[in-house]
């Protein structure tokens, strides 16, 4: 018996391990198409424990989009990407020739395999225009803790190939502009352990076969996808899974089988996701005329998953947190998230799959557009457009604005990257969605639909750019959008400044708008405006979109009396709106909070008023008059019988979050912000204790009388509002008697809850109790854990609540959580539940001792060795805004970034983040 020859890429792999190649910056303007691309693919996976074999057959042809005059980064040849540390290249042949000579016929380098052009042409058919390249590689999915490529999640094999995971499976031109038909994908595995074998497209055949190492029976399945796709959309799943089946009939009469897979114990939690998918399919047909194009749609729930979900063609893979739902384990927020993400991934079938992005710099082309589509879907199917808009804007202001203000600030279409995974950001997704929304605002819904229709007509089954989308919108509506294109290249958050005047003699209202941004020339900013009569509160000018295209513009309106302007209605542009004086007119804000006909601006006006009061408390200024206005506005909202939507009332009563308040100050002091916010909250709770108690008791009676669990606007709004009342009543905790009263109320709410929404609301409050409430806190912590009964998603909630608590010894508690038997560093959901929740708990994380920063540095060193995507994207970013803190905090945060940069074998994902953070 002789030893097998070493892999063809063994030397490169050894070299890469001994001397890791330096990270390379990729530039958008350096894009060039490949000379040779793949038109068809056949894959054969043989899954064995500790060794998976992947045989690949590529049909190669000359790229019609390539011209000899274009510069490319490599010589004439087929450029294949592959991670030699993961992929062992065992065999390689071109048109049946196995005797390929290294350096002469092909060249291996870190991350690349180039088969030379003359080698390809030597035996190709049709005068060397069509070639066949075969390879055999081995990989070890069980060792793949990065969860990119093919890996093992529990007892299941699954894939995640976006953005650059396919190169961790085999050698391939792993870039989105190479769209090939995956003609045949054969998957073979142990029949007992992996009876379910899935891939993209339609199932061609399946059966039993031999080949087991111990004579065990094996099963195979063959899949075929008729639509061309880039490698990032490839998917494979193998496991012992349960299935929930449904069906959907498209508008053309095609019957589509819908199958949701999960571990057997979770199948009962898939019903809501299945119904959400049907709603999404119906909505997309009705709204955009887009129909599903295959006979089968599969969805698989995976516990260990870096992202929320992945839109692989006909085989969506979901993080369990984004697809499983039932009343005992899922809150209303979880239900809405499941519905939104189910919609998002389904909508990708057209905006992402049928039409994809040419290169990764165009990521917002598919993600920004699809986020906008899922936002619109969720708001419309639940009849809660205003509530959904408020929720979405809170996310942008709380996350994306912070990103805009930090060292990782970038346009929605970045100009460069080192690790592409670092640019799946709030900017690309959320701000990108706001840019798409502006198209709709400027062109109107009919114009937007015309642009979408032309976009699909021009680019179906193609890989395109943001410019192509803009051109479709422009051409379909005969509108010049060249100035609007600047949004794609401008980083940072623009500011719109306003000044108003009223000429009683002429009966004219005048508003002056000016803009400032990082763009050297003005942006095209749609500013939606309404006017309300100052005496009657009646709307005298319905929503009108002003087109701000210059640095300064003035708009004049004839009116019959003085008016209050409602500016930037429905948040018509992702900008900061500030008065020229620098100080909001509190009287106007109070007026709008009670009278505005625009639901979003009515809420936002109250938020501005609340913020003004909190800022005055924070700055040590006289806050009495402002607080009186806050109390008046709060009381009016609390008792306003015209508000029929409980969710709207709930949002209007909630104070701005600490993260939102942090964006309103120059130097951030998290503990001081928390104290100021708590002061105002307690003042409100004291003033309206009787009213809040009566309202809480009324809703409690309603909840007790209606025991049917529903996830509709009425039921979820009622739960949300009742929990807001509970939050205010529990805020009264200054005396021992108040602490006992708060603990009693929260405990009763916790123990009587019939669903996770109410239970979680009470548990969050109880976790932060001290003094006379400590015993109630400790009892709730134990009961919540016991009730979870090992359910991973409920345990995640338990960890997250504990890490988010407002207690003096929080860091000590969090350190203990990381030593808990249920804490698993290799599971992203669990890691995020503890580490990300702690870093988001700003007052605790930014404790003046700096121990929170040290703890994060310690954890990042461990996480980066296991999963660099988690270390970079979800945790290290907490240190990036160090320049916005006082000198003491800033120096300690910066020290941790320097420590991470100097860490041996720091991943390129983390290295890019910390390097930019130190600039």
N, C-alpha and C positions, 0 to 999 in steps of 0.2 A: 504494500500500500504506500502510495507516495503522497506527500503533502500537496495541497492545492496551491497553485501559483498565487502570489500576492495580487491584490487588486491593482488594476492599471493606474489608479490614482493614489496608490499607497505612499509614494514619495512626497507628493504634494500635500497629502493629509498630515504626514509626519512633520513636514516643514511648517505648515500652518499652525500646528499645535505648539511646536517649539518656538516659532517666531510669528505670532499672529500678525497678519497684514494690517497696515494702518488703515483706519477708516477713510473712505473716499467720498468726497462731496459730489453729489450728482446735481447737475445744473439743468434747469428747464430749457434754456436757450440752446443747449447742446443736443437736443433731441434730434435723432436721425433714424429713419426706418432701416431695418435690417435688409441685406441683399437677398438672403435666403430665409424663407419662413416655412412653417409646417402647415399643410392643408388638411391632413387627416392623421389621426392617432389611434393606435390600438395598444391597450395595456392589459397585462396579465399579472394579477397579484396572487401570490401564494403565501398565505399568512400562517407562519409557524411561531410558536413561542420562542422569543429571543432571536428570531431571524426571519425576516420577510423578504421574499424574492419578488422583484418587479421587472418584468420583461416589457420592453417598449419597442414599438414599431412606428417610425415616423415617416410619413410621406412628405418629402421636401420639394419645394418648387421655388422658382425665382419670384421675388416680391414685385408685383406690378407697381407698387407705390415707390419703389426704389429707382433712383436714376444715378448713373455713374458720376454725375457731376456733384452729387451730395457727399459730404464728408461723413465718415463713420469712424467709430472708435476702434474698429478691428480691421484686419486684413480681409481680403476676399475669402468668404467661407461661411459655414453655418455656425452661429454662435449659440452655445448651449450653456445655461446656468446650472450649477450644481454645487452643493455644499459638501466638500470632500470629507469633512469631519463626520458627517452623518451618512453620506451615500458612498458605498464601496462599489466602484465600477469594475465589474467582473468580465464583461465581454462587450466588444464594440465591433460593428461591421457596417460596411456601406455596399449596398447592392450585392450582398452575398459574399463579399470579400472580407474574410476574417483576419487576413495577414496585414493589418494596418501597421505602419511603422511610426512610432512616436516621433514627433518633431517634423517628420517628412509628410505624413498624412494627417496628423492631428496634433494639436498642442494643448497641453493641460497647464493651467495656472490657477492660483487661488480663486475659487468660485467660478471658474470658466473651463469649458471644453470647446475648442474651435476645430471643426473639421474643415480642412482647407478646400477651397473652391475647386481646384484641379482634381482633388480626390473625389469630390462629389460628381463632377462632370465625367469622370473617367468611365463610369459604368451606367450612368443614368439613361433612362428611356427618353424618347422624344428629343434626341440630340442633346442629352444632358440637362433637360429642363425639369424632369421629374426623377427624383432619387428616393431610395429607401434606406433609412438608417435604423439599425437595430442595436439595442443595448440590453444588458442584463445587469441589474444592481442588487445589492442586499442592503437592508436597513433594519434598525432595531427600534420599532415603535415604543416598546416598553421603557426604553431609556430616554425617550423624548419628553423631558420636563418643560421644554419651551412651549409645548402645545401648538406647535406650528409644523405643518406637514402632516404625516400620518403618526398618530400617537394612541396611547392606551388611556382611556378614562374609565377607571374602575375595571369592569370585566368587558368593556366594549372598545373596539377599535373605531376611530373616527379621524376625520381630517379637518384641518383649517388651512386653507392655501392663500387667502388674502392677507397681506399683499404679496409676500415672496416666500410662501411655504411650499410651493410645488417643487422648487429646487432642492428641498429636503427629502423629496420622494424619489426623484430621478433627474437625469440631465435633460433639460428642455429649455427652449427660449421663453423664459418665465417673465413675460412682460405683457401688459394688457392689449397691445396692438397686434399680437399674434393670435388670430382667431381661427381655430381649427375645429373640424368636426371630429368628436371623439366617437369614432365609428364602432368600436367594440371595447368594452371594459369587462374583463373576466375577473371575478373575485372567487377565490377558493379558500376554505378554512375548515376547521374541525366542525363536523355536523352537529355534535351535541352542544358544544359551547357557543357556536355562532350560527344558529339556524336562520337568522335574518341577515341577508347580504344585499346591500343597497349601493347604487351609484346613480349618476345622472341619467335622465332620459327615460326610455321605455324598457321594460324587462323583455328580453328576447327569449331566453330559455334558462332553466335551472334544473339541477339534478344532483345525483350522488356520483362520487368518483373515488378512485383509490389514490394512494399517495401519502397516507399517514405514516409518521415515523414509527409508531408502535402498532401498526395495523388498524388504527382507529379510522372510522368512517369519516369521509370528508364530503362537503357539499360545495357546489359551485353555482354561480349565477352570472349571466352575461347580460350586460346593459348596453344600450345604444342611444346616443343623443343626436337627433338629426340637425340640431341648430349649432352653428359655429360659435365657439366661446373661447375666451382666454383661459389660461391654465389656472388663474386664481379662482375660477368658478367650478373647478373639479371638486367632486366630493365622493367619499366612500365611507360606509358605516358597516360594521359587522358586530353582531352581538345576539344575546338571548333576550329579545325585547317583546314587550306586549304591544298591542296595536288597537287604536280606536279608529274605526272606519266611518266615512261619510261620503257624500257625493254632492256634486254641483253641476247644474246644467247651464251652459253658457248661452249667451244671447243668440248664437247661431245654432244651438241645439246639441252641441257636443256634450256628452256626459263625462265628467272628470271624476275619477276616483280620488278621494282625499284620505290620506292615511297618516296618522300621528303615532309615532313610536316613542316608547320610554321604557324604563325598567318596569317590570310587571307591577310592582307595588304602587306605581304612580299613574297608571292608566286612568284611574278614576278622576284624576286632576287635569285631564286633557280636554274635557268637554267645552269649556269656555273658549279655549284656543281654536277649536274646530269651528264653533259658531262665529268667532271673530273672523276667521278666514273666509267664511261664506259671505259675511257682511262686506269684507274688503273686496272680494271678487265682484259682488253686485255693484258696489260703489264705483269701482274703476270702470266698469262697463257703462254705467249711467253718466259719470262725470267726464270721462275722457274717451269713451268708446273703445277701451282696451280690453281685449278678451284673452283668456289663458289659451296657450297654444299647444299643449300636450294632453294626453288622456289620463295622466297620473301626476299627482302632486304629493310628495312625501315630506314630512317634518319629523325630525328626531331631537329628543331632549337629551342634553349631555351635561353632566355635573361639572366636569373640569373643562372650562372654556374661557379663553381670554377675553372674548367680546360678548356682546349681548346676543347676537345671532348672526347668521351668514346666509346670504341669498343664493347659494349654489343652485344652478339651474335644476329645477324640479326636485331637489333634495336639500331643503333648508335644514341647517343644523342650528339648534337653539340652546343657549344657556338655560338650564332648568328654571332659573329665576325669571325667565322671560316667556315661559310657555305653560308652566304648571300653576294651577289656581284652584282653590276651594275655600269655602268660608272660614274653616278652622285654621288654615295655615296662611291665608293670603289677605292682605288688607285691600281696601278699595284702590289705593295707589298701585298695588300689584296687579289688580284686575285691569286697570286702565293702561298700565305699562304693557301687559300681555297683549291687549287689543292693539295698541299703537305699534308695537314691534312686529306683531303678526302682519299687520297692514303694511308696515315699512318693508319687510322682506318680500312680501308678495308683490308690492308695487315695483320692486327692483326688477321683476321679470321683464318689464319694458324699459324702465329708466335705470339701466345698469347692466342688464343681460342682453336684451335684443339690441340695445344701443349702449355701448360701454365707452370708457374713457381711453383715449389714445395712449396716454402715459399717466403716471401717478400724480403728476402736478395738476391734472384735471380732475382730481378726486371729487371736488365739490360738484362737478357736473352731474355725477350720479347721486352723491350723498345729500348735497344741499337740496337738490330737486326732489329727492325721495322723502327727505324729512318734511319738506313743505307739504308734499302729498299726504303723508301720514298725519300731519297736524290738522290739515283740512278735513280729512276723513274722520278723525276722532271727534272733532268739534261738531261736524254735521250729523253723524250717525247717533250721537248722544244728545243732540239738541242743546249743546253747551258751548257754543262758539266763544262767548265772552270769557267764561271760566277757563277754557282751554287756552285762549290768548293770554290771559293773565299768567297762567302756569308757564307757558312757553317763554314769555318775556322775563319772568323771574329767573329762569334758567340762563338766559342770555346775560342779563345784568349781573347775576351772581357768579357765573363761570366764565363766560366769554369776555366780558369787559375786563375781568381780572387777567385773562390771557393777553388781551390787547395791551394792557398796561405793563406787562412783564417782558423779560428778555426773550421769551419764545414767541413774541408777537410776530404774526405773519399775515399776508393777505389770504383771502379764501383760496386763491391759486398761488401756492408758494413758488419761490424762484429756485430753491435748492433744498436738498435734504441729505443727511448721512444715513439715517435709519428711517425708512418710510413709515414704519409703524408709529413713529413719534408724531405723525401729522394726521392721525385720526383724532382730530381735535374739535373742541367746541367751535372754533373759528370756521373750520371747513364744513362742519355739519350745521351748527346752529346759525351762525352768521350767514353761511351759504344759503340756508333756508330763507333768511330774511331778505337776501338779495333776490331770490326767486319770487318772494312775496311782493317785492317792489315792482317786478315786471307786471304782476297781476294788478297791482294798484294803479300803475301808469296806463296799462293797456285795457283794463277792465276784464271781467271774467270771459266775455266772448272773444276779445282780442287775444287773451292768454291761451284759450282753447285753440284758436286758429294757429297760433305759433306752435303749440304742441303738435297739432296735426301735421304741420309742414315739417317739423323736426323729425318725426317718425317716418314720414314719406321719403325724406331725403336720406336718412341715415340708418334705416333698419339693417341689422346685422353688420354694423360697422363700428369702428373705434374712432371717436371724434373728440373735439375740444370744446372748451367753454365758448370760444369764438363762434363755433358752428351753431351752438344753441342760441346765442345772441343774434346771429344772422337770421335764423329761422323766425325768431320773434319779430325782428325788424322787417324782414321781407313780407311776412304774412300780414302785417299791419301797415305797411308802407310808412314806417316811422323811423327816423334817424336815431339810433341808440348808441352812436359812437361815444358820446360823452358818458353814458351810463356804464360803458365797458370799464371805466376807471375803477369801479368797485372791485373788480377782479384783481387789481394790482396794488390796491391801497391797504396798508396795514393800519392798525390802531382804530380807535373809536372817534368818528367825527363829532364835532360839537355844532349845534345850531343855536344861535343866540337870537332872542326876540326882544322887540320893544314895541309898545302899542300906544296909540293916542286916539282921542275922540274929539271931534270938532262938532260941538252942539249946534252952532249956527249953520254950518253946511250939511249937517246930518251925515258925517263921514267917519267911519272907523278905519284907522290906518295901522297896518302891522308891518314892521320892518324885520326882515330875516337876514342873518349873515351866517356864513359857514366857515369852519376851520377844520383842517384835517392834515394828514401827512402827505396828501397829494399836492403836487406843485401847482396844479390847476384845479378849478372848482369841480366838484362832483355834481351829478344829477340826483337831487334829493327830493322825493315826493313828500310834501308836508300836508297832511289832511287836517282841514280846519273846519270848525263849526262855531257859530256865535249864538249866545243866549242872552235874552233881554235881562238887564240887571235888576229890573223892578219885578218882573213877573216870573222869571226863570224859564220862560218859553223859548224854544229854539227859533231864531229868526233867520239863520243861515244853516241849511243842512250841510252835511259833510261835503266839502269841496277840496279837491286835491290841488295844492299850489305846487308848481314846478320850480323849485329852487335850483337854478343852473349857474348863477353868478355868485361872486363872493358876497355881494350885498344886493338885496332886492326889496322893493316896497310894494305892498298890495293894498288897494283901497276898496272899501265896500260902503255903499249907501245904506244907512240905517235910520230908524225913526226914533231911536233913543239910545242911551249908553248901553254897552254890551260887555259881557265877559267872554273872552275867547277861549275855546277849547282847542288846544294846539296839539298836533301830532296824534290825532285820533287813531285808535286801534294800533298805536305805535307803528305808524306808516313807514318808518325808516329806522334802522338800528343806530341811533345817534343819542348823544346826550343833549337834552333840551334845557337851556339855562336862560334866565332873564338877563338883559343887558346890565341891570343894576347889581347882579350877583346875588340878590336876595328875592326869594319867591314872595309874591303877594299873598299873604296868609288868608286875607279876607276872600280873595278870589278862589283860593284852593278850597276853603270851607264851603263857598257857594257852589263850586263845581261838584264837590263831594256829595252834595245834597240834590243837585239839579241836573247834572249833565246827562244828556240822552245817550251818550256813548258809554257803554258799560265799562270799557277798559279805562277811559279817562276819568270816569267817576271814581273808580278804584284808585287810580294813580294819583289823583288829587289828594285823596285821604292819605295815601302813602307819603306824599311830599309834606303834608302837614305833620304827620307823625314824625317824620325824619327831622323836620325843623325843631320840634320840641326836644327830641333825643339829642340832637347836636348842641342845643343850648345848654342842656344839662351836662353834656360831655365837656363843653368848653367853659363851664362855670359862669355862664351868662344868665341874665334875668330871663327866666322861662315862664313866668306866671301867666302873662297874656297869651302866649302860644299854647300853653297847657290848657288854658280855659277854652281855647278854640278846639283843641283836640278833644276835650271832654264833651263839648257841644256837638261836635261832628260824630263822635262815637255814640253818644246818647241818641242822636237823631237816627243814626243807622240802626241802632239796636231796636228802636220802636217804629221805624218806618213801615207802615202797613202796605205801601206800594211795592215793596221788594218781595216778590213772590218766590224767588229762587233762593233757597237756603244756602247754596254754595256761594252765590254772589255775596250774600250778607256775611258769610263766614270770612271770605277773602277780605271784605271791606273792614272787618274788625281786627284782623291780624296785623300786628306791628311789623315793620320791615325786618328782615332777617339780619343777623350780625354781619354776614358776608356782604349783603347789600349796603349796609351802613358803612362798612370798611371802605367801599369805593367812593364814599362821599368825603373822606378826610385825606389830608396830605400825608401825615405820619400816623400809621395805624397802631393803636394801643388796644389790643383785643380785650384784656380784662376790663379796661375802662369803658369800652363800648358795651360790653355785657352789663356792667353795673348801671350805665345810663339807661339802657333799654329796660332793664328790670325795674328801675325807679319809675319810669313812665308807665309801665305795665301795672305796677302795684298801685299807682295813683288812680288809674282807670278802674282797677278791680275794687278799690276802696269806695270810690264814688258810686259805682253801680252794682255793689254787691247784692242788694235786694233784687234789682232788676235781672241781673245775671242768674241769680238763684231761681227766680220764678221762671225764667226762660228755659233754664236747664231742666227744671222739674217738669215743665210742660212737654219738652221733647222726650224726656225719659218716659213719661206716661205714653206718649205716642209710640215709642220704640217697643215698650212692653206690650202694647195693644196689637201691634203688627209684627207677628213673629216670622213672617215669610221673608226669607233672605232674597234680596234683589240687588242687582248692580245697575240701577238706572239713575237718572238725574235726581229724582225725588228722594230716593232712599240714600244715595251716597251724599247728597247735599245735607240731608237731615243729620246723618252721622257726623259729617264734617263740622257742622255748626254746633252740635252738642259737645263735641270734643274741644272746640274753641272756648265755649263757655266753661268747660271743666278746667282748661288751661288757665284762664283768668282767675277762677275761684281758688285754684290750688296755688296761685302766686302769692296769696296772703299767708305769709309764714314767718312774721317777725316775732310773734310771741309764742310761748309754749302752747297756749290754747289754740292759736291759729294753726300751728303745726299739727296738732292732734286732729283738728277739724279738717284740714286739708288731706291728711293721711287717711282719715276715715272715708272721706268722699271719694278719693282716688281708688282706695281699696275696694269700696263697694262697686265702683264703675268697672274695675278690673275683674272682680269675681263674678259679677252679673253679666258680663259681656257674652254675647252669643256668637261673635265673629271676631276675626283678627283685628279689624279696624279699631274697634273700641278697646279691645284688650291691649293693643299696642300703644294707643294714645295714653291710657292710664299707666301702663308699664313705663313709658318714657318719663312720665312725671314722677312716678315712685322711685325710679333709679336715682333721681337727684335730691331726694329728701334727706334731711339731716335732723339733728336734735330729737324732738319727740316723734319724728317720722321715721327714724332709723329702723325700728323693728318692722314697721310695715314695708319698708324698702327691702330689707333682707328677706322677708317672707315672700315677697313678690318675685324677687330674683330666683329663689329656689323653686317656686311654683311654676314660673314660666319655663324654666329649664326642664322640670319634670313633665310638664304638660307637652313639651315638644316631642317627647318620646323618641328622640334620635332623628327626627325629620331634619335633613340638612338645611332646608330653607328657613325653617323656624329657628334652628340653632344659629344661623347667620343673623337673624333679627336679634336674638338674645345677645350675641357678641356685640353687634352694632349699637344697641341701646346702652349697654354697659360702657362702651368706649366713648359714647356721646354724653355721658352724665356730667352734671355740674356739681362735682364734689371736690373737696380740697385735696384728697389723696388719689386723684384719678390716675396719675402716671403709675403709681405703685400697683393699682388695680389692673391697669392695662398690661403691665409687665407680667403679672400673674396670669392674665388671659392667654398670653403667648406660650405659657407653659401648660395650659389646660390640655387634657388628652384629646379634646375635640378640635383643637387648633391645628390646622394643616397648612404649612407654608406652601405646599405644592398645589393647593386648590385656590385658584384666583378669588372665588367668591368669599371664601373664609378669610383669606389674606386682606381683601378689601374691607370686609366687615369690621375687622379690628384696626388695622393700620390706617386705612383711609378715613374711617370714622373718627379715629383719634386726631389725625392731622386736621380734619375739618372742624374739630372742637377747638376753635381758635384760642379761646381764653386759657384753656389747659395746655394746648400744644405750645403756645407762645409764653408760657410761664417764664418769669424773669430769670429764673435759675439757669435756663438753657438746657435743662435735663431732657425736655421733650425732643429737642433737636438731636441730642446725643443718642437717645433711644431710636429715633428714626434712622440715623446713620448706621447704628448697629444692625437694625433690621434690613436696611437696604443692602448691606454687604452680604447678608444671607440670601435675600430674595434674588439678587442679581445672578447668583450662581445657579439658581433653580429656574427662574423665568424672568429674563431681562425685560420682557414687554410689560410685566407687572411692575417691576422696579422703576422703570422709566416713566411710563404713562400715568400710572395711578398713584404714585407715592412721592417720587423725587420732586415733582412739580410743587410740592408744598414749601420747598425752600427757595424757589426761584425769585420770589418778590422781596428778597431781603432788603433791597434799597428803600423800601417803603416803610421800614420800621426804624425805631430809634437806634442810635449808634451801638448800644450794648447788644440789643437783639440782633441787629444786622451783622455784627462781627461774629457772633456765635453761629448764625445761620450760614454765613459765608464759609466759616471754618469747616462745617460739615460738607459743603460742596467741594471744597479743596481736598478734604479727606477722601471723598468718593472719586474725584478725578485722579488722585494718586494711587488708588487701589489697584493692585496687580490684576491683570486680565479683566479689567472693567469692560463690560459689554459695550458695543458701539451704540446701542440704544440709550443706555444710561450715560455714556460718555458725551454724547451729543447734547443731552439735556443739561448736564452739569457744566459743560464747557460754555454753552451759551448763557447759562445762569451766572457765570462768573464774569462775563463781559460788562 
